[in-house]
C-alpha cells in the first residue's frame, strides 16, 4: 500500500519568530502550505526560506479565512490527508504522522491535549474556556470529543470540501467545522498530543467573543429546533 500523501496547512499572522522552524518540522512529513494572513513582519519570507509554499492575504482576514485558503490550495494537489497546525510553535510537527494515520479510524481527527492529561501547562483561562466550548459542542453534535479548541487537526481530503464554504472567517470557523462534520455524519477521532506554551500572542478580541456567543445561540437553536439556525 502506498504511503499517504500529507500536506500541512499553517495559518500565520506575524509569526516570524517561529514560522521557519515550524515549517521545516512539518516539511519532514510532506508538503507545507503557509497562509500568511496579512502579516506586517517577515513571516512570508521566512516560511518561503524554509521551503513552504506561501500564500499571502494582503490584509488580515481571520484564522478561518486563512484555513479555507489553505484548503483550497491543498485540494488542487493529489493529497490523501490535510493536516492543520498553528504557526506559533505550540504544536510538535513530529506528531503529524500520528494525526494522519488516525484518518483510517476517523474522517476528521483532532489532536487532544486532554486524552493523556497533557494540558497541565495550559493557562487556566484557556482550560476553562475549552471545557465550556467542548461541553457545548459535545451536546450539539453528539461527538465524545475532549478538546474542541485544538488547532492541531487532520481531515481526509475526500471530505475537506465539506468545511470549505462555512460562513465564518474568524476563530468560530474551527468550532463550526466540527458541527459541519456532524451534519454530514463523518466519523471523528482524537489522538493525544502535547502542547508547548510560551509567550505567544492572542489575537482574540471582544468582537471574536461576541461572534462566538452568537454562534453558541445558533447551536442551541439547531439542537432544539433543527429547522432554524
Beta strands, then each sheet from edge to edge (+ up, - down):
strand 1: 6-12
strand 2: 31-37
strand 3: 53-57
strand 4: 81-84
strand 5: 108-112
strand 6: 153-156
strand 7: 188-192
sheet 1: 3+ 2+ 1+ 4+ 6- 5+ 7+
end
